[in-house]
Amino acid sequence: MKKIVWVRIDDRLIHGQVMTAWVKYADANEVVIIDEQLKNDVFTKTIMQSLIPKTLILTVLGQEEAVTYLKEDDPKARIIILTKGPEPLLHLIKEGVAYDSINLGGMGMRTGRKTLFKNISTSEEENAIFKELLANNVEVSVRIVPTDKAVTIEKYLK
């Protein structure tokens, strides 16, 4: 299985913090975005590729493809996984793709969501998924940049 060095939920996916702080912190050589809509959007994928350092590989996959891809043997891979929400990450766990923690970045306000913590808004369905991830021994915490102290979201889930 490929080595997953960092998992982050952020509805912006690729942006300055991810590229400057987290890639360096995690010593990653590949970014894997798991998103059903984006996997077929050639234009947006091209833009995202232009936003990351040329030393990084960018791979955009749907959930099923991600499971197969991440289970492949590649001892050189050091992967950051990015998703817009928790659903694909629960799918990975259920399919046997292991990781220890999730860094919860921005999840913006939209219909059906309420503020969970600062700039993070979640729906009841997303909260249920986070609870299931926690029950599977996956730590879920907020940490904007690597130098920040992690704040677990467990106490904010009601």
N, C-alpha and C positions, 0 to 999 in steps of 0.2 A: 504494500500500500504506500502511496505517496505521503510524504511528511507534510502535515498541516501545521504551520507555525503560528497562524493567527486567523481568527474568524471574527468578522465584523458585520453588523447590520447597520446599514446607512442608506437611506433612500436616495442619497445623491451618488452613491456608488464611488466613482473616482473623482476625487477633488484634492486640493492642496494638502490637507492633513494626512490623508491616506498615503499620498505619494511621498511626502517629505518626512513625516514622523514615523508612521507605522511600518513602512517598507524597510526603513533603516533599522528600526527597533527589532523587527522580526527577522532581519537578515534574509528576506525573501528573494526568490529569483523568478517567481511567477505569481500572477494574480488570476484567480479563477472567479468569475462572476457567475452566479447561478440565478437565471432569470428567464422565464418562459417566453416573454415578449421580446426581450433584447436579443436572444439567441438568433433570431431571424432578421434583425434590423442592421443591415450591412452599413448603412450610413452612420448610425450612432456608434457602432463598434469601431468604425474607422476613426471617428473623432476621439473616442476613448483611448484607442491605441496611440494617437498622437499626443495624449496627455500624460502618458507614463514614460519613464526613462527607457531608452532603447535597450538597456541591459535586462529589462523584464519582459517576460512572455505574458501576453494577455490571452486568456481563454474564456469564452463565453458559452455557457452550456445550459440546457434545461435540467430539471431535477434528475431524470433517469440517466441522461448522458453523464451527468456529474458523478453519480454513484459509480458507474462503470469506469470512468476516467480516473477518479480518485483511488479506486481499488487496484489500478495498474501498478506494477512494480517499477519504481524509478528512484533509486537511492540518492540521486542528485537534486530531486525536486524539493523545494522549500516554498510551500504555497500559502498565500493569503487568500481566504475565501471571503467574498463580498456578496451580500444579498440585501434586498430592500426590506425584508421582513423575516420573521422566524420560521415560516412554513417550510422552506427548503432545508433548513438546518435540522428540523425535527425529522424530515424525510431521510436525511443522511444517517442520523442516529438509528432510525428504525431499519435501515438497510445495511447496518454494520460498518459505516464509516465513522471512525472514532475521532473525537477531539475533546478537550477538557473544558474549554471556556469559550464564551462569546463576549466580545466587546460590543456593547450596545451604543451606537452612535445616534445620529439624527433619524427620528421617525416623526415626520411632520403631522400636523393636525389636518384631518380630513373627515368627511362624513362618517359617523360611527365610531370615531375615536375620541378618547378623553385624555387629558394630561396625566401621565404616569409619574414623570420625574423631569423637571426643568423643560428641556426642548423635546422630550420624548412623549409621543402620544400613541396610545394603543387602543385596540378594540377589545371587547370581551373575548372574542375568539383568539386574538393574539395573546392575551393574558393567559388563556387556557393552555396555549402552546408553550409559553414560557414556563408555566407550572410543570408541564410534562417534561420539558427539557431539564428543569431543576430536579425532578424526580428521577431522571436518568443520570444524575451526578454531573450535569453540565453546569458550570458556574456561569451566571449571566450578570454582568456588571457594566456600569457606565464609567468610562474613562476617556476623556476627550483627547488628551495627548499622553504619550508614555510616561511623562513625569508626574502626571496626576495620580492621586490615590484612587483606587478602584472603589466604587460604591455599588454594592450588590443590590439588585432590584427586588430581591425576595420579599423584603418587608413592605414594598410598595404595591405588591400584588394582593388584592383583596378578594 
